[in-house]
């Protein structure tokens, strides 16, 4: 859930608070001292005469490293920190300053210097929790005496807010005050860095034990996506030890290219610029080596355009079954049976020349090869059956021939051609695309595993999408892509590509996790270090429920039970919208609620504006002008379909209103007034939003899927929401 970047408070506001807080002047002095200490350290790092090693190469390396440190610290000069903690440890009190980047003031000394603690350290966590006590690693008991928020920008202190002060009676209510102040600020086309205002429940979710698969369930606007990104940054802190993640070895999966581009602009601000951000489809076709393959979603097209409910229900059920976690074992049984059959009549025999020894023959009978292949199946290797079978035969040859390490290279070279030929005969014509379709087109192949009943097999053989045309070029549907990935995982391996090899990802983050099939979860868990998966979703926003799980239990069942098992953490509050907008969204969600009730921050705002019974484009144009008059620059007009967005974009010109259309994943959101379909609006948010065609004809009140779409459309706005209908408004928004 991308959220708005904070804007700065005015000078008049900060001056007002400068006079009212008794320690404002003290904090100003401390800030000036910290900036001076940082500038001194940067000067030291940038002075190449001080970074001299034993030789020229060492000197250059030291100087380059120092310049990298200087560049990294320079970014944080304008805001060295955002908060402080007054703590007592072992009878001694000290004040710790919390920032986005750790800084050790070497010149000032560890005790008296202007040090800054990083937000993602264990000590930094104390700024966000409700707890008042903790145990430092060196023992003893620590007590929080005061938590203080410090609004700093462009090297100036703007505001001081005490969140907790034991001398003033404890909780001051300042945390909620700071939060509401941030939420009232205008949005930009980016995502808010929430390091400064993490709420206790968000902090707890972000810092869930490393090495544990985490599902964060949160309503629209609860901050789950932002928290997931901050968790990824937290995973890269050295304090995570053996669970520490490398940026380049992680992956973030976003539901579409619009959001992927949106998110890619945010991660560098969190200090993790090298993390790949992509979509599940782009990652899948890349792993398959089929980058030019066109990926379609014909099921979604049918659901959005076909009025035959029986056909829509059939397409929905078939797509759900294709993503069932059992399909991994269905594919496994089919593949294994095929390879064992292909092994019939095969044997391997090769004359091997070994230096210093007589020529020897290495041979493997069909039965011996059969036993090796069964061993590979049992091991279920990450590298896939083909590579593992080759390695098993090579290991058997080296063991039988009893050769030295130097002789082994020659033996494997002589075995390479006949072994490659054998592999070609056994694993022939087993490409992920063709094998997945061969499986899905054969009742016998689907029945090998015994996991599917006759009704399910008939459902998979059915084609409810006949009326939806296929592209002329090579293509694959998103609903069958996980089955193709399963074939790839079992035969050729799955994971992060490093040269010609595969290794597990250090950590994977999935956004809009309610739209990922259980089968895809099983494959991602296979491709990732055990326990290093963070899923962010909301069952109430399941626009693509035909692909996603019916409940989180279906996902937990396929994730590894490491570190006590996978966990579902619920963010109970939504921070995005005003009370008026949140209440409208809650009314819609209550008709099908699959998760926790929506609880908003008590932030008052404008009433929801309603426009009806008129010319649609004229009503929308009036709503846009009303939103702009209220001070909102980033305005979204959300439509039911992409075709509606294209049509209305043209019609709005006649009413002196320009709206940038975003109708494909290739478009990018850069702010201003945009018009886009609900499937692309999902995950984005705007200062103001207008729901077009907000009527019962467009969003069928009797269909849960349609009510989900309406909920997503109505929950995009932070501050101002309008609903528009040429006729009567939908009963749920009227």
Secondary structure, 3 states (H helix, E strand, C coil): CCCCCCCCCCHHHHHHHHHHCCCHHHHHHHHHHHHHHHHHHHHHHHCCCCCCCCCHHHHHHHHHHHHHHHHHHHCCCCCCCCEEEEEEECCEEEEEEEECCCECCCCCCCCCCCCEEECCCCCHHHHCCCCCEECCCCCCCEEEEEEEEEEEECCEEEEEEEEEEHHHCEECCHHHHHHHHHHCCCCCCCCCCHHHHCCHHHHHHHCCCCCCCEEEEECCCCCHHHHHHHHHHHHCCHHHHHHCCCHHHEEEEECCHHHHHHHHHHHHHHCCCCCEEEEHHHHHHHHHCCCCCEEECHHHHHHHHCCCHHHHHHHHHHHHHHCCCHHHHHHHHHHHHHHHHHCCCCCEEEEECCCCCCCEEEEECHHHHHHHHHHHHHHCCCCCHHHHHHHHHHHHHHHHHCCCHHHHHHHHHHHHHHHHHHHHHHCCCCCHHHHHHHHHCCHHHHHCCCCCCHHHHHHHHCCCCCCCCCCCCCEEEHHHHHHHHHHHHHHCCCCEEECCEEECECEEEEECHHHCCHHHHHHHHHHECCCCEEEEECHHHCCCCCCCCCCHHHHHCCCCCCCCCCEEEEECEECCCCHHHHHHHHHHHCCCCCCCCCEECCCCCCCCEEEECCCHHHHHHHHHHHHHHCCCCCEEEEECCHHHHHHHHHHHHCCCCCCEEECCCCCCCCCCEEEEEHHHHCCCCEEEEEECCCCCCCCCCCCHHHHHHHHHHHCCEEEEEEEEECCCCCCCCC
